[in-house]
Amino acid sequence: MQTSAQEHWQIHKPQVSGEHGLVASQHYLASKAGSQILQKGGNAVDAAIATGLMLGIVEPWMSGIGGGGYMTVYNAKQDRVQVVEFGMQAPQATSPFDYPLAGDGTNSADSFNWPAVINDANIHGPLAAAIPGYLKGMDLANQTFGTLPFSTLIEPACQQAELGLPLDWYSCSKINLMARGLRQYRTTRETYLSDGLPPAPNAEGLLNHLPLGSLAETYRQIQSEGPESFYTGALSRKIIPDLVQAGSKISQQDLSQYQAVVNAPLSLRYREHDVYVSGPLTAGPSIIAALQTLSSRMPQPAAVPDEDTYLAFADSLYSSYSDRLLNLGAGQGDSGNTSHICCIDKEGNIVSLTQTIMSGFGSRIMLPDSGILMNNGMMWFDPRPGGPNSVLAGRKPLCNMCPVIGRKSNGDWFAVGACGGRKIFPAVFQIASFIMDFDMDAGQAAHQPRIDVSGTEMLSMMSALPENIMRRLKHQFPEHRVRPNGVSPNLFALPQLVLQTQGIAHGACFIPSPHACVSAA
């Protein structure tokens, strides 16, 4: 008699509400740092900056000052949405010849479907690093929208950096997962595998901390000299020699010329709702395309998501991804160690911020004199020359990030975004529909099962979907799989959401991340 055993998870995180604003992020210490900034009188942008800087310390495999991202901002006083763009950029000395094709295979080590490059030079190592835009973006956001000094916003992260990386079972498991890659590079090996093995959590449940090299000193230097020190000041004179020594193409001129910008968002009138997304180098256009398809495929939403709803979701995702891969040339990254933050303050200002160093621990290059972990943003480029997203000196690549802000027909505002590579946009698209089409609150949208269609024929569905819906999807889509939404964002992305209704902010930290947390001011 054939038997089978299955592990069943019942994971739930309650909705959090607050009259004075709140912060949703992928780590409870980061959310706490942001909410404390709100309590000090800072606005949503101030809180997002403080939260993001803290994430670079407590989840260094996800994001940090060696990376980049996009921030969508709603200014309540001006009733205006804008986008701060600080994506990574190819160095001026970059050449397609730096990434010779291996001749067969794809760079499946990080789940992109570009042709494989010899020695995975675009995935890890010095040539994988692109020019970081993170601090330029945070500085521009602070100057354009913020109310508190940058030195105040970075203080919580400075204190945490001096303590080090909190070591619990989850952070230890992330280091263990990437240990084979980390051990290839001296400073990352000495930092994360100091005795040759990954760290282990304290057996008695006490919280230990892992020193992060010179990063605490670097954060204090940024606090004292300002973010510009990274690009043209004293800090840059520490960074460049280490980059040159490692073999990177990033120069002092590259850092000096880098500029973050504030642009208008792309927008869509969806039914009677307004949706604002990040620009053409992100998955923002795909969100718009999917919603446009959904409005025709599902002209009248049901009372609750039903079989026809999920079929319409699938059709919209297949259609928009086909267009994305054909016309935008976007990468098909399955994994992505990105991080997302949503903030709202008592004045109604809202932020949706996505930041990343790309793969787990980025390029795996940690600069010894500054402790900065560099991104591997060159992986976003197609190594084949002549394409719309090919390697080109000074070019910014396409990416999967899509921080979204929306206004419902009743005047309620929401912000949503996610980490998870190519699975980001399907997750954000469905959550936006749950909020707009089915009038769900943050907690309901957080726990509503989703599907994933992200650039291949495979359709993945959460095992929590009702049986009748799964039956219909399986019949309609021969290539399918059912997966639990466990304690990893790899299968269905890891979104964050805040929603304002009648002046009260509500937020949800989406399962499955054990660290994710909403903190009210």
KELUM-470103 format. One record per atom (N, C-alpha, C, CB): y, x, z. Coordinates in steps of 0.1 Angstrom, whole numbers, plus 5000, padded with zeros to 4 digits. Glycine has a CB too. Layout:
N
YXZ
...
***
This chain:
521
498850085000
500050005000
501250095000
500049905012
502150074990
503350154989
504450104999
503850154975
505050195006
506050155015
507250245012
505650175030
508450195017
509650275015
510550255028
510450225002
511350355030
512250345042
513650365037
511850455052
514550295042
515950295039
516750315051
516350175030
517850385050
518850395061
519950295058
519350545062
520250215068
521350115067
522450155076
520749975070
523650155070
524850175078
525750055079
525750295071
526250025091
527249925093
528549995098
526749815104
529450015088
530650095091
531850005090
530750215081
532650005100
533849915100
534949985107
533449775107
536149975102
537350025108
538349915108
537950155101
538849885120
539749765121
541149785115
539949725136
541749685110
543049685105
544049715117
543449555099
545049795114
546049825124
547349775120
546149985127
548149715129
549449655126
550549715135
549449505128
551749715130
552849765138
554249715133
552849915138
555149685142
556449635138
557349745134
557049555150
557049865138
557949975136
557450075125
558250055149
556450035118
555850115107
554550175111
556850225104
553850235101
552650305104
552250405093
551450195105
551250485096
550850585087
549350585085
551250725092
548850585073
547450585070
547150715063
546950465062
546150795068
545750915062
544350945064
546651035067
543851055059
542451095060
542051175073
542051165048
543051185082
542751255094
543551205105
542851415093
542951175117
543651105128
544851195133
542651075139
544651325133
545751415138
546951415128
545251555139
546651395115
547751385106
548451255107
547251405091
547751145109
548351015111
549151015123
547250905111
548651075134
549451085146
550751165144
548551155157
550651275137
551851345134
552951265127
551551475126
552451185117
553451105109
553950995118
552751045098
553150925126
553650825134
554650875145
552550745141
554450995150
555451055159
556751075153
554851185165
556751115140
558051125132
558750995131
557751185118
557950885129
558650755128
559250715142
557550645124
558550755153
559050725166
560350805169
557950755176
560450915163
561650995165
562850955156
561351145161
562650845148
563650795140
563550835125
564950835145
562550905122
562350945108
561950825099
561351055106
562150835086
561750725077
560350755072
562750705066
559950665062
558550675057
558350805050
558250565048
559350855043
559250985035
559051105045
560451005026
559951095056
559751205066
558351205072
560751175078
557851085075
556451075081
555451125071
556250925085
555551085058
554651135048
554551285047
554951075035
555751345047
555851495047
555151555059
557351545046
555451505071
554851565083
553351545082
555451495095
552851425078
551451395077
550751495067
551251255072
551351505055
550851595045
550751735049
551651585032
551751785056
551751925061
550651945071
553051965067
550451845079
549351855089
547951855083
549451735099
547851775072
546551765065
546151905060
546551665054
547151985056
546852115051
546152205061
548052175045
546352175074
545752245085
544452195089
546752255097
544352055090
543151995096
542051965086
543551875104
542451955073
541451945062
541852035051
541451795057
541752165053
542152265043
541352265030
542152405049
540152205031
539352195019
539852085009
537952165022
540752005014
541251885006
542651915000
541451765015
543551975007
544951995002
545652095011
545751855003
546852135007
547552235014
548752285006
546652345018
549452375012
550752425005
550452514993
551552515015
549152544990
548752604978
548452514967
547652694981
548752384968
548352284958
549552214952
547452184964
549352084949
550452004943
550051854945
550652034929
550851764938
550551624939
551751534933
550351584953
551651414938
552651314933
552951214945
552151234921
554251174946
554651084957
555450974950
555451164967
554950844952
555650734948
556450674960
554750624942
557750644958
558550604970
559350474966
559550724973
559250384976
560150264975
561250274985
559350134978
562450274980
563650284988
564150144991
564750374982
564050095003
564349945005
565749915004
563849915020
566650015008
568049985007
568549974993
568850105014
567950054984
568350054970
567449954962
568250194964
566449904968
565449824962
564949894949
566049684959
564450014950
564150094939
562950184941
565350184935
562050194931
560850284932
561150404923
559650204928
560750524929
560850644921
559650734924
562150724925
559350834916
558150914917
558651064918
557150894906
558151134929
558351274930
557151344924
558651324945
557351424914
556251494906
556251644910
556451464891
555151684915
555051824919
553651874916
555451854934
553151844904
551851884900
551852034897
551451804887
550652084896
550452234894
550752264879
549052274898
551052394877
551452434863
550752564860
552952454863
550452574847
549752704842
550852814842
549252684828
550452934847
551353054846
551753084832
550653174853
552953144831
553453184818
552553284811
554853234819
551853364818
550953464812
549653414809
550853584821
549353284811
548053224808
547753224793
547953084814
546553244790
546053244776
544753174776
545953384770
544453094765
543153044763
542053144763
543052964750
542353264760
541353374759
540953414773
541953504752
541653374784
541253394797
540053314801
542353364807
539753214793
538653124796
537653104784
539152984800
536953214781
536053214769
534853114772
535553354766
534553034762
533452944763
532153014765
533452844752
531252954773
529953014776
528952984764
529352954789
529252894756
528452864744
527552744745
527652984741
527252714757
526452584759
526752534774
524952614757
526452414775
526552354789
527952304792
526152444799
528152234803
529452194808
529652254821
529552044808
530952254826
531252314839
530852214850
532752344840
529552184850
529052084859
529152124874
527652054856
529452254877
529552294891
530552214898
529952444891
531552164891
532552074897
532651944890
533952144898
531651914882
531451774876
532551734866
531451674887
533151834859
533951804848
533051814835
535251894847
533451754825
532651754813
533251844802
532451614808
534251934806
534752024796
533552124794
535952104802
533552194782
532552294780
532652404791
532752364766
531452464794
531452564804
532152694800
529952604807
532752754809
533452884807
532652994813
534952874813
532653114807
531953224812
532353254826
532153354803
531353264835
531653294849
532453194857
532253434851
532553074851
533352964857
534753014861
532552914869
535353084852
536653144856
537753044858
537053244845
537552924852
538552814854
538252734867
538652724842
537152754873
536752674885
536952744898
535252644884
536652874899
536852954911
537353094908
535652944920
537953154917
538453294915
539953294911
537653354904
540453414909
541953424907
542453354895
542253574906
541753344884
542253284871
542153134872
541453334859
541553074882
541452934884
542752874890
540252894892
543552964896
544752914904
545952894894
545153014914
546552774896
547752744889
548952754898
547652594883
550152744893
551352754902
551452634911
552652764893
551452664924
551552544933
552952484933
551152594948
552952344934
554152274934
554452204948
554252174923
553552214957
553552134969
554852144977
552352174978
555252264981
556452274989
557652244982
556552414994
557752264969
558852224960
558952074961
558752274946
557852004960
557851854960
558251804974
556451804957
557751864984
558151814998
559551835001
557251885008
560051954996
561451984998
562351884990
561752124994
562051854978
562751764970
562751624976
562251764955
561551584980
561451444986
562351444999
560051414990
562251545007
563051555019
564551545016
562751675027
565051625007
566451625003
566851494997
566751734994
566051424989
566351304982
566251184990
565551294969
565251174998
564951055005
564851065021
563650995001
564751185026
564451205040
565751195049
563851335042
565451185062
566551175071
566551285082
566551035078
565351345084
565251455094
565051585088
563951425103
565451695094
565351835089
563951865086
566051935098
563751945076
562351985072
561752065084
562352075060
562552145091
562052215103
561452125113
563152305109
561952005115
561351905124
560051855119
562351795127
559951835106
558851765100
557651865100
559151725086
557851995099
556752085098
556252135112
557152205090
557052095123
556652145136
555252105141
557652085146
554851975139
553451945143
552452025136
553151795141
552652055123
551652135116
551652285121
551952135101
552852325124
552952465130
552152475143
554452505132
552352385152
551552385164
550052375162
552052265173
549652295152
548252285150
547752415143
547952165140
548552475134
548052595128
547852705138
549152645118
548652705149
548552805159
547252785167
549752805169
546852655168
545552625175
544352655165
545452475179
544552625152
543452645142
542852515137
542452735148
541852525129
541152415124
540252355134
540352455111
540452215137
539552155147
538052155141
539952015150
537152195149
535752205145
534952095152
535152345149
534651985144
533751885148
532651885137
534451745149
531751785139
530551785130
530951775115
529551675133
532051695112
532351675099
533051795092
533351555098
533951855099
534551985094
533552095092
535752025103
532652105102
531652205100
530652175088
530752205113
530452045086
529552015075
530252045062
529151865075
531552025061
532352065048
532252215046
533752015049
532452295056
532352435054
530952475050
532752505067
529952415057
528552445053
528252415039
527652375063
528852295034
528552255020
529052355010
529152115018
530252415014
530852515004
530652655007
532352485004
529752685017
529552825021
529152915010
528452825032
528352875001
527952964990
529053014982
526852904981
530052924980
531252954972
532253034980
531952834967
532353004993
533353075002
532953225004
533453005015
531653245004
531253385007
531453484996
529753385011
531853434984
532153524973
533453594974
532053444960
534353544983
535653604983
535953644997
536753504978
536553764999
536553835012
537353755022
537253975010
538553715020
539353655030
538753515034
540753645026
538353445025
537753315028
536453335036
537453225016
535653435032
534453465039
534753505053
533653575032
535753595055
536053635069
536653525077
537053755068
537253435071
537853325079
536853215082
539053255071
536153165072
535253045075
533853085078
535352965062
533453205075
532053255077
532153385085
531253265064
532853385096
533153515102
531953595106
534053485114
530853535110
529653605114
528653595103
529153555127
529053555092
528053545080
527453405079
526953645082
527753315089
527253175089
528353075091
526153165099
528252955086
529252855089
529352825104
528852725081
530452785108
530652745123
529852625126
532152725126
529552605139
528852485144
529752425154
527452525150
529652285155
530452215165
529852245179
530452065163
530752235189
530352255203
529252165207
531552245213
528152215213
526952125216
527352025227
525852215221
528352045235
528751955245
529851855241
529152025258
530151865228
531151775223
532551815225
530951635229
532851935231
534151985232
534752035219
534252105242
536052025217
536652055204
537052205204
537851965201
536352285196
536752425193
537652425181
535452505191
538352545179
539252565168
538852695161
540652555173
539052685148
538752805139
540052865135
537852765127
540352995139
541653055134
541753055119
541753195140
542953035114
543153025099
543953145094
543852895095
543553265099
544253385094
545753385097
543953405079
546553415087
547953425088
548653295086
548453535079
547953185084
548553065080
549653015091
547552955078
549353025104
550252985114
551653055112
549753005128
551553185110
552753265108
553453225096
552353415107
552753185085
553353145073
554053005075
552353125062
553452915082
554152785085
555352805093
553152695093
555352895103
556552925111
557652995102
556253015122
557253075092
558253135083
558853025074
557553245075
558052935070
558652825062
559552735070
557452735056
559152715083
560052635092
561352705094
559352615105
561352835095
562552915098
563452935085
562253055103
562752965074
563552995062
563652885052
562853115055
562852785053
562852665044
561752685033
564252655038
561452575027
560352575017
560652665005
560152435011
561952695002
562252774991
561752914993
563752774988
561452955005
560953095008
559653115001
560753115023
558953014998
557653024991
557853064977
556852894991
558953024971
559253044956
560153164953
559752914951
561153184961
562153284958
562453374970
563453224953
562053344982
562353414994
561353514999
562653315004
561453545011
560653645017
559153615017
561053665032
558853485018
557453455017
556853485003
557253305020
557653464993
557153484979
556753634978
558153444969
557453724985
557253864984
555953904992
558453944989
555453815000
554053835005
553053784996
553953765019
553353664989
552353594981
552053674969
552953464978
553053724961
552853784948
551953904949
554153814942
552154004958
551254114958
549754074960
551654214969
549553974969
548153934971
547553864958
548153834983
548453794951
547953724939
547653834929
548953634934
548553934927
548254044918
547054114921
549454134917
546854144934
545654224938
544354144935
545754254953
544454014937
543253934934
542953914919
543453794940
543953944911
543753924896
544353804890
542353934893
545253734898
545853614893
546953644882
546453534904
547253544874
548253554864
549653504869
547853474851
549653444881
550853394887
551853504890
550553304899
553053494885
554053604888
555253544896
554653654874
556053644900
557353604907
558153504899
558153724912
558253534886
558953454877
558353304877
558953514863
557053294877
556453164877
556853084889
554853184877
556853154901
557253084913
558753044912
556953164925
559553134908
561053114907
561453004898
561753244903
560752984887
561152884877
560552754880
560652934863
559552734889
558952614891
559952504897
557752624901
559852384891
560752274895
559952154897
561852254885
560152084909
559651954911
560751854906
559351924926
560351734902
561351644896
561151504902
561251634881
562251424902
562151284906
562351204893
563251244916
561351114890
561451034878
561250884881
560351084868
561550804871
561250664872
559750644871
562050574862
559150544878
557750514876
557450444864
557250434888
556150444860
555650344850
555450214857
554350394843
555650104851
555549974858
554949874849
556949934863
554449764856
553849654849
554149524856
552349674848
554449424849
554549284855
553149224853
555649194848
552449224864
551049174864
551049034870
550049274872
550748934862
550848794866
552348784871
549748754876
552448744884
553848734890
554148844899
553948604897
553348954898
553449064907
554049184900
552149104914
554649284907
555149404901
554349524906
556649424904
553949614897
553149724900
553849854895
551649714894
553949954904
554650074900
553650194902
555950094909
553550274892
552550384892
553250514888
551350354883
552550624891
552950754888
552850774872
552150864895
553450884867
553650904853
552550934844
554651004852
552850974832
551850984821
550851104823
552451014808
551151204832
550151304835
549151264845
550851434839
549251144851
548351104861
547450984856
549151054874
546750924865
545950804861
546750674861
544750794870
548050684863
548950574863
548850484851
550350614865
548850544839
548750464826
547350394826
548850554814
546350454832
545050384831
545050264841
543950484835
545750274852
545850154861
546550044853
546650194874
547550074846
548349964839
547449904828
549550024832
546649994821
545849944810
544749854816
545150064802
544149894827
543049814833
543549684838
542449894845
544749674844
545349554848
545649464837
546549574857
546149514826
546449434814
545149374808
547149524803
544049454808
542849394803
542349294813
541749514802
542449314826
541949224836
542649084835
542149274850
543949094832
544748964831
544248874820
546248994830
543748944809
543248864798
541748824800
543448934785
541048924806
539648904808
539348804820
538949034811
540348794829
540248704841
541548634842
539848784854
541748534833
543048474833
543348394845
543248384821
542348334852
542548264864
541548314874
542348104861
542048394884
541148444894
540448334903
541848534904
539248354907
538548254916
539148264930
537048284916
538648184938
539148184952
538748314959
538648064960
537548354956
537148484962
536448564950
536148464974
536348694951
535648774940
534248724938
535748924944
533948684926
532548634923
531948714912
532648484919
530848664906
530248734895
531148764883
529048654890
531848664879
532848684868
533848784871
533448554864
534348794884
535348894888
534849034886
535748874903
533649064890
533149194889
532749234875
531949214898
532349134867
532149164853
533449194846
531549044846
534549124850
535849154845
536349294849
536849044849
536049324862
536449464867
535749564858
536049474881
534449544856
533649644848
534149654834
532149604848
534449544827
534949544814
536249614813
535049404808
537149594823
538449654823
538349804825
539349594834
537449844833
537349984836
536750064824
536450014848
535650004818
535050064806
536150074795
533849984801
536949974793
537949974782
539050084785
538549834781
539550084797
540650174800
540150314801
541250134813
538950344805
538450474805
538150524791
537150494814
537650444783
537450484769
538750524762
536850364761
539850444765
541150484760
541650614766
542150374762
541450624779
541950744786
541350874781
541650734801
540050874779
539350994775
539651024760
537850974777
539850914752
540050944738
541550984735
539750814730
542450914741
543850934738
544651024748
544550804737
544251024760
544951104770
544351244772
545051034783
543051254769
542351374771
542051414785
543151484765
542051314794
541951334808
540551394812
542151214816
540551474822
539251534827
538451424833
539551644837
537151454833
536151354839
535651404852
535051334829
536451454861
536051514873
535451414882
537251574880
534151434886
533451344895
533851374910
531951364894
533951504913
534451534927
535851574926
533551644933
536551554937
537851604938
538351594953
538851514930
538651714958
539051714973
540551704974
538551844979
540951584971
542251534972
542451464985
542651444960
543751434989
543951355001
545051264998
544351455013
545051145004
546051045002
546650995015
545450924994
547950965014
548750915026
549550795022
549651035031
549550695030
550450575028
551250565041
549650445026
552550545039
553450525051
554450415048
554250655053
554750345059
555850245058
556650245071
555150105056
557950235071
558750235083
559350105086
559850345081
560150095097
560649965101
561749915092
561249985115
562249995083
563249945074
562649895061
564250065070
561349915059
560649865048
560549965037
561349755042
560950095039
560650205030
559150235029
561450335033
558650265018
557150275016
556950405008
556550155009
555850475012
555450595004
553950585001
555750725013
553550624989
552250644985
552150784980
551750544974
551450874987
551451024984
550051074982
552151094995
549751134971
548551204968
548751344967
547851144956
547951434974
548151574973
546751634972
548951624986
546651754966
545351814963
545451964962
544751754951
544352034964
544152174959
542952174949
543852264971
542552054945
541552024935
540152024941
541552134924
539252124938
537952124943
537952164958
537052224936
536752154964
536652194978
537052334980
535252174983
538152354989
538752484991
539352544979
537652584997
539652464969
540452504957
539752614950
541752554961
540452724947
539952834939
539052924948
541052914933
539052894961
538352974971
539053104974
536953004967
540253124968
541053244971
541953224982
541753294958
541853284993
542753275004
543553405004
542053255018
544953395003
545753515003
545853585017
547153484998
545453705018
545253765031
546553775039
544653905030
547653805033
548853835040
549553705045
549853915032
549153585039
549853455042
548853355047
550653405030
547553375044
546653265048
546653145039
546853225062
547353155028
547453035019
546153025010
548653045010
545552905010
544452885002
544852824988
543452785009
544652894978
545152854965
544252754958
545252984956
544952664950
544252564942
543452624931
545352464937
542652534925
542052574912
542452474901
540452574914
543752454900
544252354890
544052384876
545752344892
543652514872
543352544858
542052474854
543152694856
541252424863
540052344860
540452214853
539252314872
541652164855
542052044849
542252054834
543351994855
542452174829
542652194814
541352204807
543452324812
541352154794
540252164785
540352314780
540352064773
539252384782
539252524777
539252544762
538152604783
538952434755
538952444740
540452444735
538152334734
540852534727
542252534723
542552424713
542552664716
543852394712
544452294702
544352154706
543652314690
543952114718
543851974722
545051934730
542651954730
545251804733
546351764741
546451804755
546451614740
545251854760
545251894774
544552034775
544451804783
544752114764
544152254764
545052344772
544052304749
544452464775
545152564782
546352614774
544252684786
547552614780
548752654774
549752704784
549452534765
550352824782
551252884791
552352784795
551853004786
552552764808
553652674813
553352524813
554852704805
552152484808
551852344807
551352294821
550752324797
551752164823
551152094834
550052004830
552252004842
548852004836
547651934831
547651794835
546452004836
546851714828
546551574833
545751574845
545851494821
545751474853
545051464866
544651324868
545851524877
543851304879
543351174882
544051104893
541851184887
545151164899
545851104910
546650984905
546851204916
546750884914
547550764910
548050694922
546750674901
549050754929
549750684940
550450554936
550650774948
550050434941
550550314936
551450244947
549450224931
552450174942
553250084951
553349954944
554650144955
553249844951
553249714944
554049614952
551949654941
554649514945
555349404952
554749274947
556849404949
554149194957
553449074954
554548964950
552649024965
554048854944
554948754940
555648684952
554148644933
555148694964
555748644976
556748734983
554748594986
556948854977
557848954982
557149054991
558848884990
555949044995
555249145003
555049274994
553849095008
555149385001
554949514995
553649584999
556149604998
553049664991
551849734995
551949874988
550649664991
551149964994
550950104988
549450134989
551850204995
548950194979
547550224979
547350354970
546650114974
546350434974
545950554966
544650604972
547050664967
544150714967
542850754971
542550904967
541750664964
541550954973
540951084968
539651054962
540851184980
539151144954
537751124948
537651144933
537350984951
538551234928
538451274914
538551154905
537151334911
537651144895
537751034885
537450894891
536851064873
536950894903
536650764910
537950704916
535550784920
539050784916
540250734923
540750604916
541350844922
540950614903
541550504896
540750374897
541850544882
539450374895
538650254897
538850184910
537250274894
538850274921
539050224934
540350154936
538750334945
541450234932
542750184934
543050054926
543850284930
542450054914
542649934905
542049804912
541949954892
540849824918
540149704924
540849664936
538749734927
541349754944
542049724957
543349654954
542249844965
544049694943
545249624939
544949484935
545949704928
543849464928
543449324924
543149244937
542249334915
542349304946
542049224958
543349174965
541249314968
544349254965
545549224972
546349114964
546449344975
546449144951
547349054943
546648924938
547849124931
545348934934
544648824929
543948734939
543648874919
543648794951
542848724961
543548714974
541548784962
544748764974
545648754986
544948804999
546048604989
544248914997
543548975009
544549055017
542349065004
544249055030
545049145039
544449285038
545149095054
545049385046
544549525045
543149535049
545449615053
542749465060
541449485065
540449425056
541349415079
540749305050
539749245040
539649335028
540249105036
540749385023
540649465011
539849595014
542049505006
540049645026
539349765030
537849755029
539749815044
537349635033
535849625034
535249535023
535549555047
536049505013
535549435002
534749524993
536649364994
533449504990
532649594982
533249614968
531249544980
533049734963
533649774950
532549824941
534749874951
532849834928
532049904918
532750034914
531649814906
532050114906
532650234900
532150244886
532350364908
533150254877
532950294863
533950404860
533050164853
533550524857
534550624856
534250734846
534650694870
534150684833
534050774822
532750804816
534550904827
531650744822
530350744816
529850604815
529350834825
528550584810
528050454808
527450404822
526850454798
527350494832
526850454844
527750364852
526450574853
527250244857
527950164866
527350174880
527950014861
528150214890
527650214904
528250094911
528150354910
527350044920
527849934928
527449954943
527249794923
528449914952
528149924966
527049834970
529449894974
526149884978
524949804983
525349684991
524049894991
526649674995
527049555003
527449444994
528249595012
527449464981
527749344972
526649234974
527749394957
527149114973
526149004973
525049014962
526848864972
523848974965
522748994956
522948924943
521448934963
523548814942
523748744930
524748824920
524348604932
525748884926
526648974919
525949094913
527849014927
525149154922
524349274918
523449244906
523649334929
522749124907
521749084897
522449074884
521148944901
523649004884
524448984871
524849114865
525648894874
525349204874
525849334869
524649424863
526549414880
523549414870
522349494865
521849434851
521149484875
521949304850
521549244837
522549284826
521449094838
523749284829
524849314819
524849464815
526149264824
524649554825
524849694823
523549764826
526049754832
522749804816
521449864818
521549994826
520849894805
522550074824
522750204832
523450164845
523450314823
522750154855
523350114868
522650184880
523449964870
523350184891
522750224903
523450164915
522850384904
522650144926
523150084938
523250194949
522349964943
524350214955
524550314965
525250264977
525250434959
524850314989
525650275001
526950345001
524850305014
527950285008
529250355010
529150425023
530450255010
528450545023
528250615036
529350705040
526950705034
529050815047
530150895053
530551005043
529650955066
530750975031
531251065021
531950995010
530051145014
533151045006
533950984995
533451004981
535351024996
532351074979
531951114966
531451004957
530851214967
531050894962
530450784954
531450684950
529350714961
532450644958
533350534955
534750574958
532950414962
535150694960
536450744964
536750704978
537550684954
537850754983
538250724997
539750674997
538050845006
540050544996
541350504995
542050485009
541450374987
543350475008
544250435020
545150325015
545050565025
545550235025
546350125021
547250085033
545450005018
548550055029
549449985038
549949865031
550550075043
550249755039
550749625034
551749575043
549549525032
552849535038
553949475047
553949325044
555249535044
553849245054
553949095053
554849045064
552549025055
555948975060
556848915069
557449015079
556248805076
557749135074
558349245082
557349315091
559349185091
556049285091
555049355099
554249435090
554149255107
554049565094
553249655086
551749655090
553749805087
550849645081
549449645083
548849755075
548749505080
547849825081
547249935074
545749945076
547850065078
545050005067
543550015068
543150155064
542849905061
542350225072
541750345068
540350305062
541650445079
540150345050
538950295043
537750375048
539150305028
536650295050
535350365051
535150435038
534250265055
534450555039
533550595049
534050715058
532350645043
535250775055
535650895062
535650885077
536950945057
534950965084
535050965099
536351005105
533951045105
537151085097
538451125102
539551035100
538751265096
539450945089
540550865085
541050775096
540150775073
542350755096
542950685107
544350625103
543150775119
544650505108
545950445107
546550455121
545850295103
547850505122
548550525134
549850445133
548750675137
550050355143
551250275143
552350345151
551050135150
553650325146
554750395153
555050315166
555950395144
***
